[in-house]
Amino acid sequence: MKVDMVCNKQDEYYTPFYAIKPIAKYIKPHSTVWCPFDVDASYYVQYFKKLEHTVINTHKANGEDFFTIEPPKCDYIISNIPYSVKTEVLFRLFEYDIPFAVLVGAVGLFESQPRFHMFKDNKFEIMYFNKRVRYMSDYTSGKITAQPPFSSVYVCHNVLPQQIVFEEIDLHEITIGE
């Protein structure tokens, strides 16, 4: 069964706080972070602002298409990218050569020939979690609505101190305020 069928071909699943917290500790203080797939309510936007970073967030719902806009001046690009266009997003991110950390499904990540060569030809790091990330369909309820049958990892470029980093997450830390 294809993973996009399991996920109902839905690209708008939202990342809970507990899956953002581990990557945040690798971001230099007072950085400018671009969240290219995030609305104002995004926990990425909210948490990085809480940590006193300057946050620039864009989203296709606001007419800001990642593939057509120029990247703003920033120190990092951090987001949960749409599953259906992960290959295209990753290629573009490597072209920018701006440090990035993007949350993606780990299943099949290296299995396409284009991605295999992309990873082979670029410096990258992976953050792997002790548990699977469970996603939300909205920010208001904080309820988990998607428990994918695969693990999620951060694919990074010039963010982590070594090529693979293991982090533990607490599935009960759903929102920033908890």
Disulfide bonds with the S-S distance in Angstrom:
none
